[in-house]
Amino acid sequence: MPDVRKILERYPNVLEVGKDAKKARKKAKRIKRKTEFKELGEILAVYLQRETSNAFRLNSHLAFDYGRKVQRGFGLGLDEIEEMVNLILPEKIIEFEKEIRVKLCDDLFDSYLGYFFSGLYHDVIEDRDSITFDLRKTLPKFPHLRYRLSNKWGFGYRHSRGELILLGYPGGYVGHEMSGGKIEVIGSTSDRVGYKMRGGEIIVRGSCGWRTGDEMKGGRIIVEGDVGEWTGINMVGGEIRVRKSIKSLGKRLGGKISVWKDGWVEID
């Protein structure tokens, strides 16, 4: 495992906030082009160290906010953020396998990786931009942990513009509090897709777990496979379209849920 303190020792003020934030951002511009593959790995290792030491315990927004601070501090662009997920994350997950296995014994442990990466790209993605996260090799050597790690993740948290493409399995809470733009999942997801969603569109090419569209207020979710129990529970607005079957519906106050029967048919 690399010395995760090294990069913070080299740039001790890079994550400053408040009155020192402008100074930190100026410094970030000077070091941005010096951020190499190894340093990106160290940034990710620092995050994983924090997560497995309960720094974000039961508060997913803290991981998102930390991601935003990291992006501002190091001036990371979309290409570098993609590189962290697609090339570095699988290796770092293996390096932290022991710590993750220990934390999985704690019923309250959730993975906030998706919230962290959502924070990284949140302030730099624009309306015409697209960012792709390839998650097909995230857990290459211990896939039996995949289900437990599906608790949270939160890719696309507060997504508001541009397009996020997720290849493979992205865990649960995809599009949590999404307000605009588009998220496309090339694969199946876990629970609570579109939780508290307010706008935008989520397309899942596979199936979803339970409580799809929980507390949904706006936007559209299209699922080409099946969805689980309590679909649309607490829903007040927006639309859910399911190409195949719905295991059960939850009690909702509004919104539309449709299934495909030689055309989209709205159901009560």
C-alpha positions in Angstrom: 0.0 0.0 0.0 1.4 3.5 -0.9 2.1 6.0 1.8 -1.3 7.9 1.6 0.1 10.8 3.7 2.8 11.6 1.1 0.6 13.7 -1.2 -1.0 15.6 1.7 2.5 16.3 3.1 3.6 17.7 -0.2 0.5 19.9 -0.6 -0.7 20.5 3.0 -3.1 23.4 2.2 -4.6 21.9 -0.9 -7.9 21.0 0.7 -8.3 24.3 2.6 -11.8 25.9 2.7 -13.2 29.2 3.7 -10.9 32.3 3.4 -8.0 30.1 2.2 -10.0 28.4 -0.6 -9.0 30.9 -3.3 -5.4 30.6 -2.5 -5.7 26.8 -2.5 -7.4 26.9 -5.9 -4.6 29.1 -7.4 -2.1 26.6 -6.1 -4.1 23.8 -7.6 -3.8 25.3 -11.0 -0.1 25.3 -10.8 0.1 21.7 -9.7 -2.7 20.3 -11.9 -0.5 19.4 -14.8 1.9 17.6 -12.4 -0.8 15.3 -11.1 0.4 11.9 -12.4 -1.0 8.4 -12.3 0.7 7.5 -9.0 -0.6 10.7 -7.3 -4.2 9.9 -8.5 -3.8 6.6 -6.8 -2.6 8.2 -3.6 -5.7 10.5 -3.6 -7.9 7.5 -4.0 -6.0 5.6 -1.2 -6.6 8.5 1.1 -10.3 8.3 0.4 -10.4 4.6 1.0 -8.5 5.0 4.3 -11.1 7.6 5.4 -14.0 5.4 4.4 -12.7 2.3 6.2 -12.0 4.4 9.3 -15.7 5.5 9.5 -15.0 9.1 8.5 -18.3 9.2 6.5 -20.3 6.8 8.7 -24.0 7.1 8.0 -23.6 10.4 6.2 -23.2 9.9 2.5 -23.1 13.7 1.8 -19.8 14.0 3.7 -18.2 11.7 1.0 -19.7 13.8 -1.7 -18.5 17.0 -0.1 -15.0 15.6 0.4 -14.9 14.7 -3.4 -15.8 18.3 -4.2 -13.0 19.6 -2.0 -10.5 17.2 -3.6 -11.5 18.3 -7.1 -11.1 22.0 -6.2 -7.8 21.4 -4.4 -6.2 19.4 -7.2 -8.0 20.9 -10.1 -8.9 17.5 -11.5 -10.6 17.3 -14.9 -13.0 14.7 -16.2 -10.3 12.7 -17.9 -8.4 12.4 -14.7 -11.5 11.4 -12.7 -12.3 8.7 -15.3 -8.8 7.4 -15.0 -9.2 7.1 -11.2 -12.3 5.0 -11.6 -11.5 3.0 -14.7 -7.8 2.2 -14.1 -6.9 2.8 -10.5 -10.0 1.9 -8.5 -9.8 -1.9 -9.1 -6.2 -2.0 -7.9 -6.9 0.1 -4.8 -9.9 -2.0 -3.8 -7.7 -5.1 -3.8 -5.0 -3.2 -1.8 -7.7 -2.4 0.8 -9.3 -5.8 0.7 -8.3 -6.6 4.3 -9.8 -3.4 5.7 -12.9 -3.8 3.6 -13.4 -7.4 4.8 -13.2 -6.2 8.4 -15.7 -3.4 7.8 -18.2 -5.7 6.1 -18.6 -7.4 9.5 -20.2 -4.2 10.7 -23.9 -4.1 9.6 -23.8 -0.3 9.5 -20.9 -0.1 7.1 -21.8 1.3 3.7 -19.6 2.1 0.7 -19.8 5.7 -0.4 -17.5 5.4 -3.4 -20.2 6.7 -5.8 -20.9 9.7 -3.6 -17.2 10.5 -3.6 -16.8 10.3 -7.4 -20.0 12.2 -7.8 -18.4 15.0 -5.8 -15.3 14.9 -7.9 -17.1 15.6 -11.2 -20.0 17.6 -9.9 -18.5 21.1 -10.4 -16.6 20.4 -13.7 -19.1 18.6 -15.9 -21.0 20.8 -18.3 -24.3 20.3 -20.2 -22.6 18.8 -23.3 -20.1 16.7 -21.4 -20.1 13.0 -20.9 -18.2 11.0 -18.3 -17.9 7.2 -18.3 -17.2 5.0 -15.3 -16.3 1.4 -16.1 -17.1 -0.6 -13.0 -16.9 -4.1 -14.5 -13.6 -4.8 -12.7 -14.2 -3.0 -9.5 -14.3 -6.2 -7.4 -12.3 -8.6 -9.6 -11.0 -11.0 -7.0 -13.7 -11.2 -4.4 -17.1 -10.9 -6.2 -18.8 -12.6 -3.3 -18.5 -9.2 -1.5 -20.4 -7.5 -4.4 -23.8 -7.8 -2.7 -22.8 -6.4 0.7 -20.9 -3.5 -1.0 -24.1 -2.7 -2.9 -25.3 -0.9 0.3 -25.1 2.7 -0.9 -22.4 3.6 -3.5 -24.5 6.5 -4.8 -23.1 7.1 -8.3 -24.7 10.2 -9.9 -25.6 11.8 -6.5 -27.0 15.3 -7.2 -26.3 14.9 -10.9 -27.5 18.1 -12.5 -26.1 18.3 -16.1 -24.2 16.4 -18.7 -24.2 12.6 -19.1 -22.9 9.9 -16.7 -22.5 6.5 -18.3 -22.0 3.5 -15.8 -20.7 0.3 -17.3 -21.3 -2.8 -15.1 -22.7 -2.9 -11.6 -22.9 0.5 -9.8 -24.4 -0.6 -6.5 -27.5 1.2 -5.1 -28.8 4.8 -4.9 -27.9 5.6 -8.5 -29.1 9.2 -9.2 -29.9 10.0 -5.6 -31.3 13.6 -5.5 -30.6 13.9 -9.3 -32.0 17.2 -10.7 -31.0 17.2 -14.4 -28.9 15.7 -17.1 -28.8 12.0 -17.9 -27.5 8.8 -16.3 -27.3 5.6 -18.3 -26.5 2.2 -16.6 -25.2 -0.5 -19.0 -26.0 -3.3 -16.6 -28.2 -3.9 -13.5 -28.3 -1.9 -10.3 -29.2 -2.5 -6.7 -31.8 -0.6 -4.6 -33.3 2.9 -4.6 -32.5 4.0 -8.0 -33.6 7.7 -8.4 -34.1 8.1 -4.6 -35.5 11.7 -4.1 -34.9 12.4 -7.8 -36.2 15.8 -8.9 -35.3 15.9 -12.6 -33.3 14.5 -15.5 -33.4 11.0 -16.9 -32.1 7.6 -15.7 -31.9 4.7 -18.1 -31.1 1.2 -16.8 -30.4 -1.3 -19.5 -30.7 -4.2 -17.0 -32.8 -4.6 -13.8 -33.2 -2.7 -10.6 -33.6 -3.8 -6.9 -36.3 -2.7 -4.6 -37.8 0.8 -3.9 -37.0 2.2 -7.4 -38.1 5.8 -7.5 -38.5 6.1 -3.7 -39.6 9.7 -2.8 -39.2 10.7 -6.5 -40.4 14.2 -7.2 -39.7 14.6 -10.9 -37.7 13.3 -13.9 -38.0 9.9 -15.6 -36.6 6.4 -14.9 -36.6 3.9 -17.7 -35.8 0.3 -16.8 -35.4 -2.2 -19.6 -35.4 -5.2 -17.3 -37.3 -6.0 -14.1 -37.8 -4.0 -10.9 -38.2 -5.3 -7.4 -40.5 -4.6 -4.5 -42.2 -1.3 -3.5 -41.5 0.4 -6.8 -42.5 4.0 -6.7 -43.0 4.0 -2.9 -43.5 7.6 -1.5 -43.4 8.9 -5.1 -45.0 12.3 -5.6 -44.1 13.2 -9.2 -42.1 12.1 -12.2 -42.4 8.9 -14.3 -41.1 5.3 -14.1 -41.3 3.1 -17.1 -40.5 -0.7 -16.8 -40.0 -2.8 -19.9 -40.5 -6.2 -18.1 -42.1 -7.0 -14.7 -42.7 -5.1 -11.5 -42.5 -7.4 -8.4 -44.7 -5.0 -6.3 -45.8 -1.4 -6.1 -45.4 0.9 -3.1 -47.9 3.4 -1.9 -47.4 6.7 -3.7 -49.1 10.1 -3.8 -48.4 11.0 -7.4 -46.3 10.4 -10.5 -46.8 7.8 -13.2 -45.7 4.2 -13.5 -46.0 2.4 -16.8 -45.2 -1.1 -18.1 -44.6 -2.2 -21.7 -47.5 -4.2 -23.3 -47.2 -3.6 -27.0 -46.9 0.1 -25.9 -46.5 1.9 -22.6 -49.5 1.3 -20.4 -49.9 3.3 -17.2 -50.8 1.3 -14.1 -52.5 2.4 -10.8 
